[in-house]
């Protein structure tokens, strides 16, 4: 059975709506990832994790085309980065969600592959949920991983897994080793300015949210220790993320969309 949204005909979409699948929209970006990785890292990781998870639960989920561009002005000092205005990316994702809801889909998941997408996709998911009959959630593929899933980690904490790092490089070595040049991989941790409350490491950021231009802290564009990456680590991270995501898709599909209640109506909802 088809599970890729764009491969289906409109009658097949109509039939799919009746099954009430979770529609998964991966969102990445196109930006620098050091000397050794391609611009497509974030999009590729989100797309592949989503694809493998949807395959496991189909026909109870559908996979949409990955959105390959997003907000990343902080990478513009490096050639190649494509930056989309913050309001534009939010509006764009909401338009997709609104269209899905219009066709009858009621469970939508945004699967993120780019750290700076988080606040914008969170807003988009909330707007879709508030403004349509559907419910929309968002998560990042690395947020699916537990400490046990990362037992193989060798890089320093915090900072060893931040950008073009041990885990992202490992994922690319597993998914597309032909696009990785490990001879050009360099570690950059010590030169990145951090403090007690400002630091970034995978899904364990500091208490204060802050993002400045990457070129202020790293010449290569790396924040982390990619030289510790291996394809074996990438396979473990990928398989764990896919497994957790597949389970969540089943969980989210079962989530009841309960009716709202207008508590302005004192007769219907009297105060105790």
C-alpha atoms as a printed R data frame, in Angstrom:
    type eleno elety resid chain resno       x      y      z
1   ATOM     1    CA   UNK     A     1   0.000  0.000  0.000
2   ATOM     2    CA   UNK     A     2   1.259  3.458 -0.854
3   ATOM     3    CA   UNK     A     3   2.400  5.568  2.083
4   ATOM     4    CA   UNK     A     4   3.980  8.540  0.310
5   ATOM     5    CA   UNK     A     5   1.440 11.338  0.090
6   ATOM     6    CA   UNK     A     6   2.652 12.714 -3.249
7   ATOM     7    CA   UNK     A     7   2.489  9.305 -4.958
8   ATOM     8    CA   UNK     A     8  -1.232  8.934 -4.308
9   ATOM     9    CA   UNK     A     9  -4.123  9.954 -6.546
10  ATOM    10    CA   UNK     A    10  -6.887 12.139 -5.182
11  ATOM    11    CA   UNK     A    11  -9.302  9.183 -4.877
12  ATOM    12    CA   UNK     A    12  -6.592  7.343 -2.926
13  ATOM    13    CA   UNK     A    13  -6.216 10.345 -0.638
14  ATOM    14    CA   UNK     A    14  -9.958 10.273 -0.032
15  ATOM    15    CA   UNK     A    15  -9.737  6.608  0.890
16  ATOM    16    CA   UNK     A    16  -6.740  7.285  3.117
17  ATOM    17    CA   UNK     A    17  -8.622  9.953  5.078
18  ATOM    18    CA   UNK     A    18 -11.161  7.311  6.070
19  ATOM    19    CA   UNK     A    19  -8.376  5.320  7.766
20  ATOM    20    CA   UNK     A    20  -7.461  8.351  9.908
21  ATOM    21    CA   UNK     A    21  -3.679  8.007  9.480
22  ATOM    22    CA   UNK     A    22  -1.120 10.290 11.072
23  ATOM    23    CA   UNK     A    23   0.297 12.556  8.366
24  ATOM    24    CA   UNK     A    24   4.022 13.108  8.955
25  ATOM    25    CA   UNK     A    25   5.687 16.235  7.565
26  ATOM    26    CA   UNK     A    26   9.495 16.218  7.936
27  ATOM    27    CA   UNK     A    27  11.076 19.665  8.104
28  ATOM    28    CA   UNK     A    28  14.795 20.214  7.659
29  ATOM    29    CA   UNK     A    29  16.871 23.053  6.283
30  ATOM    30    CA   UNK     A    30  19.706 23.767  3.857
31  ATOM    31    CA   UNK     A    31  22.768 25.068  5.661
32  ATOM    32    CA   UNK     A    32  26.463 24.619  6.302
33  ATOM    33    CA   UNK     A    33  27.635 21.622  8.296
34  ATOM    34    CA   UNK     A    34  31.352 22.103  8.473
35  ATOM    35    CA   UNK     A    35  34.037 21.191  5.968
36  ATOM    36    CA   UNK     A    36  33.056 17.517  5.904
37  ATOM    37    CA   UNK     A    37  29.261 17.331  5.584
38  ATOM    38    CA   UNK     A    38  26.775 18.422  2.875
39  ATOM    39    CA   UNK     A    39  24.183 21.163  3.209
40  ATOM    40    CA   UNK     A    40  21.360 18.602  3.324
41  ATOM    41    CA   UNK     A    41  22.157 17.001  6.698
42  ATOM    42    CA   UNK     A    42  19.083 18.224  8.577
43  ATOM    43    CA   UNK     A    43  16.663 17.483  5.752
44  ATOM    44    CA   UNK     A    44  18.123 14.043  5.057
45  ATOM    45    CA   UNK     A    45  18.008 12.944  8.703
46  ATOM    46    CA   UNK     A    46  14.418 14.103  9.198
47  ATOM    47    CA   UNK     A    47  13.311 12.548  5.912
48  ATOM    48    CA   UNK     A    48  14.935  9.164  6.509
49  ATOM    49    CA   UNK     A    49  13.807  8.787 10.124
50  ATOM    50    CA   UNK     A    50  10.263  9.729  9.111
51  ATOM    51    CA   UNK     A    51  10.292  7.392  6.112
52  ATOM    52    CA   UNK     A    52  11.470  4.375  8.069
53  ATOM    53    CA   UNK     A    53   8.993  4.978 10.903
54  ATOM    54    CA   UNK     A    54   6.048  5.470  8.532
55  ATOM    55    CA   UNK     A    55   7.012  2.284  6.678
56  ATOM    56    CA   UNK     A    56   6.754  0.369  9.959
57  ATOM    57    CA   UNK     A    57   3.210  1.537 10.738
58  ATOM    58    CA   UNK     A    58   1.688  2.000  7.266
59  ATOM    59    CA   UNK     A    59  -1.169  2.274  6.378
60  ATOM    60    CA   UNK     A    60  -1.713  4.045  9.694
61  ATOM    61    CA   UNK     A    61   0.595  6.895  8.682
62  ATOM    62    CA   UNK     A    62   1.412  8.863  5.539
63  ATOM    63    CA   UNK     A    63   4.697 10.558  4.641
64  ATOM    64    CA   UNK     A    64   4.832 13.978  3.000
65  ATOM    65    CA   UNK     A    65   7.694 15.575  1.065
66  ATOM    66    CA   UNK     A    66  10.333 17.044  3.366
67  ATOM    67    CA   UNK     A    67  10.427 20.837  3.622
68  ATOM    68    CA   UNK     A    68  14.106 21.571  2.828
69  ATOM    69    CA   UNK     A    69  14.357 25.259  3.782
70  ATOM    70    CA   UNK     A    70  13.822 27.025  7.103
71  ATOM    71    CA   UNK     A    71  14.971 29.796  9.436
72  ATOM    72    CA   UNK     A    72  18.759 29.886  9.806
73  ATOM    73    CA   UNK     A    73  20.025 33.433  9.365
74  ATOM    74    CA   UNK     A    74  22.711 32.637 11.936
75  ATOM    75    CA   UNK     A    75  24.476 30.454  9.331
76  ATOM    76    CA   UNK     A    76  24.483 32.991  6.496
77  ATOM    77    CA   UNK     A    77  28.163 33.857  6.926
78  ATOM    78    CA   UNK     A    78  28.915 30.449  5.375
79  ATOM    79    CA   UNK     A    79  28.330 30.029  1.616
80  ATOM    80    CA   UNK     A    80  25.393 27.831  0.651
81  ATOM    81    CA   UNK     A    81  22.994 28.437  3.520
82  ATOM    82    CA   UNK     A    82  19.404 29.235  2.450
83  ATOM    83    CA   UNK     A    83  17.510 31.277  5.043
84  ATOM    84    CA   UNK     A    84  13.744 31.748  5.174
85  ATOM    85    CA   UNK     A    85  12.113 34.561  7.125
86  ATOM    86    CA   UNK     A    86  10.647 33.461 10.468
87  ATOM    87    CA   UNK     A    87   7.071 34.495  9.680
88  ATOM    88    CA   UNK     A    88   7.270 32.910  6.252
89  ATOM    89    CA   UNK     A    89   8.257 29.474  7.511
90  ATOM    90    CA   UNK     A    90   5.547 29.519 10.188
91  ATOM    91    CA   UNK     A    91   2.897 30.622  7.686
92  ATOM    92    CA   UNK     A    92   4.080 28.048  5.135
93  ATOM    93    CA   UNK     A    93   3.826 25.127  7.557
94  ATOM    94    CA   UNK     A    94   0.434 26.329  8.799
95  ATOM    95    CA   UNK     A    95  -0.825 26.452  5.195
96  ATOM    96    CA   UNK     A    96   0.190 22.814  4.735
97  ATOM    97    CA   UNK     A    97  -1.537 21.816  7.958
98  ATOM    98    CA   UNK     A    98  -4.649 23.801  7.081
99  ATOM    99    CA   UNK     A    99  -4.839 22.038  3.708
100 ATOM   100    CA   UNK     A   100  -4.510 18.615  5.331
101 ATOM   101    CA   UNK     A   101  -7.264 19.459  7.806
102 ATOM   102    CA   UNK     A   102  -9.469 20.719  4.976
103 ATOM   103    CA   UNK     A   103  -9.189 17.314  3.280
104 ATOM   104    CA   UNK     A   104 -10.207 15.546  6.471
105 ATOM   105    CA   UNK     A   105  -6.930 14.489  8.087
106 ATOM   106    CA   UNK     A   106  -7.080 14.914 11.843
107 ATOM   107    CA   UNK     A   107  -3.653 13.876 13.185
108 ATOM   108    CA   UNK     A   108  -0.557 15.685 11.898
109 ATOM   109    CA   UNK     A   109   3.052 15.384 13.090
110 ATOM   110    CA   UNK     A   110   5.898 17.754 12.219
111 ATOM   111    CA   UNK     A   111   9.192 15.844 12.413
112 ATOM   112    CA   UNK     A   112  12.046 18.289 12.781
113 ATOM   113    CA   UNK     A   113  15.663 17.890 11.732
114 ATOM   114    CA   UNK     A   114  17.041 21.395 12.423
115 ATOM   115    CA   UNK     A   115  17.628 22.797 15.905
116 ATOM   116    CA   UNK     A   116  16.504 26.329 15.152
117 ATOM   117    CA   UNK     A   117  13.235 25.047 13.676
118 ATOM   118    CA   UNK     A   118  11.980 24.166 17.144
119 ATOM   119    CA   UNK     A   119  10.320 27.455 18.172
120 ATOM   120    CA   UNK     A   120   8.839 28.037 14.724
121 ATOM   121    CA   UNK     A   121   7.462 24.531 14.304
122 ATOM   122    CA   UNK     A   122   6.087 24.682 17.837
123 ATOM   123    CA   UNK     A   123   4.176 27.839 16.906
124 ATOM   124    CA   UNK     A   124   3.011 26.310 13.615
125 ATOM   125    CA   UNK     A   125   1.782 23.158 15.347
126 ATOM   126    CA   UNK     A   126  -0.128 25.211 17.908
127 ATOM   127    CA   UNK     A   127  -1.749 27.350 15.204
128 ATOM   128    CA   UNK     A   128  -2.804 24.306 13.191
129 ATOM   129    CA   UNK     A   129  -4.309 22.760 16.318
130 ATOM   130    CA   UNK     A   130  -6.061 25.982 17.342
131 ATOM   131    CA   UNK     A   131  -7.325 27.008 13.916
132 ATOM   132    CA   UNK     A   132  -8.425 23.718 12.324
133 ATOM   133    CA   UNK     A   133 -10.359 20.578 13.326
134 ATOM   134    CA   UNK     A   134  -7.054 18.653 13.324
135 ATOM   135    CA   UNK     A   135  -4.469 18.289 16.064
136 ATOM   136    CA   UNK     A   136  -0.803 18.810 15.250
137 ATOM   137    CA   UNK     A   137   2.252 17.885 17.296
138 ATOM   138    CA   UNK     A   138   5.955 18.391 16.647
139 ATOM   139    CA   UNK     A   139   9.160 16.728 17.731
140 ATOM   140    CA   UNK     A   140  12.796 16.550 16.639
141 ATOM   141    CA   UNK     A   141  14.232 13.169 15.696
142 ATOM   142    CA   UNK     A   142  16.974 13.454 18.341
143 ATOM   143    CA   UNK     A   143  14.391 14.222 21.020
144 ATOM   144    CA   UNK     A   144  13.186 10.657 20.564
145 ATOM   145    CA   UNK     A   145  16.498  9.328 21.871
146 ATOM   146    CA   UNK     A   146  17.017  8.337 25.506
147 ATOM   147    CA   UNK     A   147  20.263  8.290 27.477
148 ATOM   148    CA   UNK     A   148  20.347  4.527 26.984
149 ATOM   149    CA   UNK     A   149  20.134  5.002 23.213
150 ATOM   150    CA   UNK     A   150  23.293  7.132 23.404
151 ATOM   151    CA   UNK     A   151  25.378  4.674 25.429
152 ATOM   152    CA   UNK     A   152  27.977  4.756 22.666
153 ATOM   153    CA   UNK     A   153  28.683  8.467 23.062
154 ATOM   154    CA   UNK     A   154  32.344  9.440 23.427
155 ATOM   155    CA   UNK     A   155  32.180 13.218 22.877
156 ATOM   156    CA   UNK     A   156  32.308 15.697 25.739
157 ATOM   157    CA   UNK     A   157  29.211 16.962 27.489
158 ATOM   158    CA   UNK     A   158  28.143 19.623 26.969
159 ATOM   159    CA   UNK     A   159  29.148 20.639 23.483
160 ATOM   160    CA   UNK     A   160  30.295 17.423 21.863
161 ATOM   161    CA   UNK     A   161  26.952 16.940 20.136
162 ATOM   162    CA   UNK     A   162  25.749 20.313 18.904
163 ATOM   163    CA   UNK     A   163  26.176 20.834 15.143
164 ATOM   164    CA   UNK     A   164  27.932 18.757 12.460
165 ATOM   165    CA   UNK     A   165  29.026 16.774 15.482
166 ATOM   166    CA   UNK     A   166  29.484 13.178 16.632
167 ATOM   167    CA   UNK     A   167  25.847 12.201 16.144
168 ATOM   168    CA   UNK     A   168  25.050 14.126 12.946
169 ATOM   169    CA   UNK     A   169  28.240 12.919 11.294
170 ATOM   170    CA   UNK     A   170  27.512  9.370 12.443
171 ATOM   171    CA   UNK     A   171  23.998  9.580 10.994
172 ATOM   172    CA   UNK     A   172  25.386 10.706  7.637
173 ATOM   173    CA   UNK     A   173  28.027  7.962  7.674
174 ATOM   174    CA   UNK     A   174  25.161  5.511  8.091
175 ATOM   175    CA   UNK     A   175  22.721  7.088  5.624
176 ATOM   176    CA   UNK     A   176  24.958  8.602  2.930
177 ATOM   177    CA   UNK     A   177  28.624  7.875  3.542
178 ATOM   178    CA   UNK     A   178  29.357  8.984 -0.014
179 ATOM   179    CA   UNK     A   179  28.595 12.570  1.058
180 ATOM   180    CA   UNK     A   180  30.980 12.585  4.035
181 ATOM   181    CA   UNK     A   181  34.678 13.492  3.861
182 ATOM   182    CA   UNK     A   182  36.097 12.495  7.228
183 ATOM   183    CA   UNK     A   183  39.551 13.705  6.187
184 ATOM   184    CA   UNK     A   184  38.171 17.241  6.526
185 ATOM   185    CA   UNK     A   185  36.349 16.735  9.838
186 ATOM   186    CA   UNK     A   186  37.582 18.968 12.660
187 ATOM   187    CA   UNK     A   187  36.515 19.205 16.298
188 ATOM   188    CA   UNK     A   188  35.443 22.571 17.674
189 ATOM   189    CA   UNK     A   189  34.365 22.641 21.309
190 ATOM   190    CA   UNK     A   190  36.783 24.771 23.310
191 ATOM   191    CA   UNK     A   191  36.410 27.814 21.076
192 ATOM   192    CA   UNK     A   192  32.628 27.910 21.399
193 ATOM   193    CA   UNK     A   193  31.651 30.455 24.035
194 ATOM   194    CA   UNK     A   194  29.426 28.850 26.669
195 ATOM   195    CA   UNK     A   195  28.442 29.567 30.249
196 ATOM   196    CA   UNK     A   196  26.579 27.967 33.129
197 ATOM   197    CA   UNK     A   197  23.226 28.823 31.579
198 ATOM   198    CA   UNK     A   198  24.015 29.119 27.856
199 ATOM   199    CA   UNK     A   199  25.086 25.958 26.071
200 ATOM   200    CA   UNK     A   200  23.696 23.557 23.484
201 ATOM   201    CA   UNK     A   201  24.105 19.809 23.343
202 ATOM   202    CA   UNK     A   202  21.598 17.724 21.421
203 ATOM   203    CA   UNK     A   203  18.355 18.007 23.424
204 ATOM   204    CA   UNK     A   204  20.017 19.139 26.646
205 ATOM   205    CA   UNK     A   205  20.346 22.883 26.259
206 ATOM   206    CA   UNK     A   206  21.095 25.363 29.010
207 ATOM   207    CA   UNK     A   207  18.450 27.144 31.027
208 ATOM   208    CA   UNK     A   208  18.702 30.248 28.812
209 ATOM   209    CA   UNK     A   209  17.774 30.045 25.126
210 ATOM   210    CA   UNK     A   210  20.206 31.995 22.981
211 ATOM   211    CA   UNK     A   211  21.467 31.726 19.414
212 ATOM   212    CA   UNK     A   212  23.983 34.053 17.768
213 ATOM   213    CA   UNK     A   213  25.820 33.992 14.449
214 ATOM   214    CA   UNK     A   214  27.773 30.751 14.186
215 ATOM   215    CA   UNK     A   215  30.809 32.513 12.698
216 ATOM   216    CA   UNK     A   216  31.393 34.250 16.047
217 ATOM   217    CA   UNK     A   217  32.307 30.919 17.612
218 ATOM   218    CA   UNK     A   218  33.498 28.541 14.914
219 ATOM   219    CA   UNK     A   219  35.523 28.975 11.751
220 ATOM   220    CA   UNK     A   220  34.665 25.569 10.288
221 ATOM   221    CA   UNK     A   221  30.983 25.756 11.154
222 ATOM   222    CA   UNK     A   222  31.262 22.760 13.472
223 ATOM   223    CA   UNK     A   223  30.189 22.776 17.095
224 ATOM   224    CA   UNK     A   224  31.136 19.407 18.512
225 ATOM   225    CA   UNK     A   225  33.429 16.441 17.901
226 ATOM   226    CA   UNK     A   226  32.722 14.854 14.517
227 ATOM   227    CA   UNK     A   227  36.064 13.030 14.490
228 ATOM   228    CA   UNK     A   228  34.509 10.536 16.938
229 ATOM   229    CA   UNK     A   229  31.734  9.637 14.514
230 ATOM   230    CA   UNK     A   230  31.274  6.157 13.032
231 ATOM   231    CA   UNK     A   231  28.698  4.520 10.789
232 ATOM   232    CA   UNK     A   232  27.975  2.021 13.563
233 ATOM   233    CA   UNK     A   233  26.990  4.834 15.952
234 ATOM   234    CA   UNK     A   234  24.832  6.319 13.224
235 ATOM   235    CA   UNK     A   235  23.013  3.028 12.702
236 ATOM   236    CA   UNK     A   236  22.279  2.758 16.426
237 ATOM   237    CA   UNK     A   237  20.980  6.332 16.615
238 ATOM   238    CA   UNK     A   238  18.896  5.909 13.476
239 ATOM   239    CA   UNK     A   239  17.319  2.622 14.526
240 ATOM   240    CA   UNK     A   240  16.484  3.959 17.995
241 ATOM   241    CA   UNK     A   241  14.919  7.161 16.645
242 ATOM   242    CA   UNK     A   242  12.851  5.196 14.113
243 ATOM   243    CA   UNK     A   243  11.654  2.718 16.736
244 ATOM   244    CA   UNK     A   244  10.588  5.433 19.178
245 ATOM   245    CA   UNK     A   245   8.901  7.462 16.434
246 ATOM   246    CA   UNK     A   246   6.970  4.464 15.118
247 ATOM   247    CA   UNK     A   247   5.610  3.800 18.598
248 ATOM   248    CA   UNK     A   248   4.637  7.448 18.994
249 ATOM   249    CA   UNK     A   249   2.757  7.416 15.696
250 ATOM   250    CA   UNK     A   250   0.589  4.624 17.038
251 ATOM   251    CA   UNK     A   251   0.080  6.513 20.284
252 ATOM   252    CA   UNK     A   252  -0.768  9.812 18.603
253 ATOM   253    CA   UNK     A   253  -3.184  8.196 16.164
254 ATOM   254    CA   UNK     A   254  -5.222  6.959 19.130
255 ATOM   255    CA   UNK     A   255  -5.400 10.378 20.747
256 ATOM   256    CA   UNK     A   256  -9.027 11.428 21.054
257 ATOM   257    CA   UNK     A   257  -9.922 14.873 19.717
258 ATOM   258    CA   UNK     A   258 -12.421 15.947 22.312
259 ATOM   259    CA   UNK     A   259 -14.950 18.750 21.753
260 ATOM   260    CA   UNK     A   260 -14.209 22.191 23.110
261 ATOM   261    CA   UNK     A   261 -16.417 23.591 25.854
262 ATOM   262    CA   UNK     A   262 -17.391 27.257 25.993
263 ATOM   263    CA   UNK     A   263 -17.275 28.055 29.687
264 ATOM   264    CA   UNK     A   264 -18.792 31.488 29.098
265 ATOM   265    CA   UNK     A   265 -22.136 29.678 29.252
266 ATOM   266    CA   UNK     A   266 -22.892 29.834 32.971
267 ATOM   267    CA   UNK     A   267 -26.163 27.915 32.656
268 ATOM   268    CA   UNK     A   268 -24.532 24.971 30.911
269 ATOM   269    CA   UNK     A   269 -21.380 25.045 33.052
270 ATOM   270    CA   UNK     A   270 -22.354 26.551 36.436
271 ATOM   271    CA   UNK     A   271 -19.589 27.297 38.895
272 ATOM   272    CA   UNK     A   272 -19.634 24.813 41.814
